[in-house]
């Protein structure tokens, strides 16, 4: 019996994702290739690992028995790759950066343009998502995060505090007089999030108690929330550096303390000595601290 690590990796991905299509997207393979890997693994083992149905791929009891061993193998392989990456002396190669929607969409392309021009030997991959990337599993080499990373195996640098405030467009304020107190906010159209309760918690810290249905416009997409403020829909939070260059929005209730966001850079401890990752991380740390970065948002 000859087993291939790629086939075991595919088995693990299909078991975690629940379908060939989702696993193919995660692995960067075609769906037929994923299906072929599963067929070959089952043939090698002489076991049926999945039942196929309309609801996707479900593990058989024997497949379930093998899942924990497959996960251990994937963790070991990932650790091997991390350590090997940390030993590289080459500058050239790929660096994968993970960032949320605001940074990944509005800031990083412009911020990275001169770096890419000066370092053509380094390829940049940008993962834009509000889902937290798993640096331990090498989902990314460098992560830009708005909270302090807590995992022990990560190297993290705090870059800055990002001040926030409540803003509204001039067109909205022409129709609705600006609130004078926090209590007045309930008479306004508030822009907030749909399922994520983080913004409600931030309002609570500022002394404003809200429920989800107090938001007249709700959306969990950060870019849509920003554009809703700029379109004059209502009152919403913005990064003050970002808002300072938009003359059509103005800050309201500036005396209300809105907790600042902490900006952090993180990478796995195993790759901190990798030259190309260190070059990119040092560049980001320097640029993100400058007013230049805020002006690009």
NORRA-V215889 format. One record per residue. N is the residue number from 1. RES is the residue in three letters. SS is DSSP state (A for helix, B for strand, O for the rest). PSI is psi in degrees with one decimal (none if undefined). Layout:
N,RES,SS,PSI  N,RES,SS,PSI
This chain:
1,UNK,O,121.6  2,UNK,O,114.4  3,UNK,O,143.7  4,UNK,O,138.0  5,UNK,A,-37.6  6,UNK,A,-37.6  7,UNK,A,-37.5  8,UNK,A,-38.8  9,UNK,A,-41.8  10,UNK,A,-42.7  11,UNK,A,-45.4  12,UNK,A,-42.7  13,UNK,A,-42.3  14,UNK,A,-40.8  15,UNK,A,-39.9  16,UNK,A,-38.9  17,UNK,A,-29.0  18,UNK,O,0.4  19,UNK,O,156.8  20,UNK,A,-39.3  21,UNK,A,-47.8  22,UNK,A,-39.1  23,UNK,A,-37.8  24,UNK,A,-37.0  25,UNK,A,-40.9  26,UNK,A,-39.0  27,UNK,A,-14.1  28,UNK,O,30.3  29,UNK,O,167.0  30,UNK,O,156.1  31,UNK,A,-41.6  32,UNK,A,-35.6  33,UNK,A,-42.2  34,UNK,A,-45.1  35,UNK,A,-38.5  36,UNK,A,-39.0  37,UNK,A,-43.2  38,UNK,A,-42.5  39,UNK,A,-43.7  40,UNK,A,-38.7  41,UNK,A,-43.0  42,UNK,A,-39.5  43,UNK,A,-42.1  44,UNK,A,-38.9  45,UNK,A,-21.7  46,UNK,O,29.1  47,UNK,O,151.3  48,UNK,O,117.1  49,UNK,O,-25.4  50,UNK,B,152.4  51,UNK,B,133.7  52,UNK,B,136.0  53,UNK,B,-178.3  54,UNK,O,-28.1  55,UNK,O,2.6  56,UNK,B,-152.6  57,UNK,B,119.8  58,UNK,B,135.7  59,UNK,B,137.8  60,UNK,O,167.7  61,UNK,A,-39.3  62,UNK,A,-36.5  63,UNK,A,-40.1  64,UNK,A,-36.9  65,UNK,A,-27.8  66,UNK,A,-12.1  67,UNK,A,-44.2  68,UNK,A,-37.5  69,UNK,A,-38.2  70,UNK,A,-40.3  71,UNK,A,-41.8  72,UNK,A,-39.9  73,UNK,A,-40.8  74,UNK,A,-38.8  75,UNK,A,-40.5  76,UNK,A,-42.4  77,UNK,A,-39.6  78,UNK,A,-41.9  79,UNK,A,-40.7  80,UNK,A,-45.0  81,UNK,A,-39.8  82,UNK,A,-47.2  83,UNK,A,-42.0  84,UNK,A,-40.3  85,UNK,A,-36.5  86,UNK,A,-18.8  87,UNK,O,-6.1  88,UNK,O,138.2  89,UNK,O,-11.5  90,UNK,O,144.9  91,UNK,O,-35.9  92,UNK,O,157.8  93,UNK,B,-169.0  94,UNK,B,138.5  95,UNK,B,123.8  96,UNK,B,124.5  97,UNK,B,132.5  98,UNK,B,132.8  99,UNK,B,157.6  100,UNK,O,179.7  101,UNK,A,-41.4  102,UNK,A,-51.9  103,UNK,A,-43.7  104,UNK,A,-29.4  105,UNK,A,-46.5  106,UNK,A,-26.1  107,UNK,A,-54.4  108,UNK,A,-39.2  109,UNK,A,-46.5  110,UNK,A,-36.0  111,UNK,A,-37.5  112,UNK,A,-15.0  113,UNK,A,-50.3  114,UNK,A,-31.8  115,UNK,A,-44.5  116,UNK,A,-36.6  117,UNK,A,-40.4  118,UNK,A,-18.4  119,UNK,O,67.5  120,UNK,O,-15.7  121,UNK,O,-11.2  122,UNK,B,125.9  123,UNK,B,133.7  124,UNK,B,128.1  125,UNK,B,129.3  126,UNK,B,116.9  127,UNK,B,109.1  128,UNK,B,111.0  129,UNK,O,147.7  130,UNK,O,-4.9  131,UNK,O,138.0  132,UNK,O,120.6  133,UNK,O,149.3  134,UNK,O,98.2  135,UNK,A,-25.3  136,UNK,A,-27.9  137,UNK,A,10.3  138,UNK,O,32.8  139,UNK,O,-26.2  140,UNK,O,158.7  141,UNK,O,-38.4  142,UNK,B,136.5  143,UNK,B,135.7  144,UNK,B,118.3  145,UNK,B,152.0  146,UNK,O,31.0  147,UNK,O,160.8  148,UNK,O,121.4  149,UNK,O,137.0  150,UNK,O,-11.1  151,UNK,O,137.7  152,UNK,O,-28.1  153,UNK,O,7.7  154,UNK,B,145.4  155,UNK,B,123.0  156,UNK,B,142.3  157,UNK,B,128.3  158,UNK,B,128.0  159,UNK,B,-45.4  160,UNK,B,165.8  161,UNK,B,132.4  162,UNK,B,106.6  163,UNK,O,142.3  164,UNK,B,158.9  165,UNK,B,170.7  166,UNK,B,134.2  167,UNK,B,156.6  168,UNK,B,153.5  169,UNK,B,151.1  170,UNK,A,-35.3  171,UNK,A,-38.1  172,UNK,A,-42.7  173,UNK,A,-22.4  174,UNK,A,-31.9  175,UNK,A,-25.7  176,UNK,O,111.8  177,UNK,O,140.7  178,UNK,O,138.7  179,UNK,O,143.2  180,UNK,O,-20.8  181,UNK,O,165.7  182,UNK,A,-35.2  183,UNK,A,-28.3  184,UNK,A,-19.2  185,UNK,A,-30.0  186,UNK,A,-11.6  187,UNK,A,4.8  188,UNK,O,162.8  189,UNK,O,112.1  190,UNK,B,139.5  191,UNK,B,122.8  192,UNK,B,-164.7  193,UNK,O,156.2  194,UNK,O,-64.2  195,UNK,O,-27.5  196,UNK,O,125.5  197,UNK,O,4.5  198,UNK,A,-37.3  199,UNK,A,-36.7  200,UNK,A,-40.4  201,UNK,A,-38.6  202,UNK,A,-40.3  203,UNK,A,-38.5  204,UNK,A,-41.6  205,UNK,A,-33.8  206,UNK,O,2.5  207,UNK,O,19.7  208,UNK,O,112.8  209,UNK,O,120.5  210,UNK,O,156.2  211,UNK,O,161.9  212,UNK,A,-38.7  213,UNK,A,2.2  214,UNK,A,-13.6  215,UNK,B,119.5  216,UNK,B,-22.8  217,UNK,B,119.3  218,UNK,B,134.1  219,UNK,O,138.3  220,UNK,O,5.6  221,UNK,O,120.8  222,UNK,A,-41.0  223,UNK,A,-39.7  224,UNK,A,-37.6  225,UNK,A,-43.5  226,UNK,A,-46.5  227,UNK,A,-27.4  228,UNK,A,-40.4  229,UNK,A,-46.4  230,UNK,A,-21.4  231,UNK,O,-5.8  232,UNK,O,20.7  233,UNK,O,-39.9  234,UNK,O,-154.9  235,UNK,B,132.6  236,UNK,B,166.3  237,UNK,B,140.2  238,UNK,B,153.7  239,UNK,B,127.4  240,UNK,A,-33.0  241,UNK,A,-38.4  242,UNK,A,-45.9  243,UNK,A,-21.2  244,UNK,O,-23.5  245,UNK,O,0.5  246,UNK,O,102.6  247,UNK,O,-14.5  248,UNK,O,-0.9  249,UNK,B,152.0  250,UNK,B,148.4  251,UNK,B,137.1  252,UNK,B,154.1  253,UNK,O,55.5  254,UNK,O,-17.7  255,UNK,O,-12.7  256,UNK,O,129.0  257,UNK,O,113.0  258,UNK,O,123.1  259,UNK,O,133.4  260,UNK,O,156.3  261,UNK,B,139.6  262,UNK,B,130.0  263,UNK,B,122.5  264,UNK,B,148.9  265,UNK,B,138.7  266,UNK,B,147.9  267,UNK,B,165.8  268,UNK,B,145.1  269,UNK,A,-30.6  270,UNK,A,-23.9  271,UNK,A,8.9  272,UNK,O,-21.5  273,UNK,O,-0.7  274,UNK,O,124.1  275,UNK,A,-44.6  276,UNK,A,-35.7  277,UNK,A,-39.7  278,UNK,A,-38.1  279,UNK,A,-45.4  280,UNK,A,-41.7  281,UNK,A,-41.5  282,UNK,A,-39.4  283,UNK,A,-48.2  284,UNK,A,-42.2  285,UNK,A,-41.4  286,UNK,A,-47.4  287,UNK,A,-37.0  288,UNK,A,-17.4  289,UNK,O,-14.0  290,UNK,O,156.3  291,UNK,A,-23.7  292,UNK,A,-41.0  293,UNK,A,-47.3  294,UNK,A,-35.7  295,UNK,A,-18.7  296,UNK,A,-12.7  297,UNK,O,none
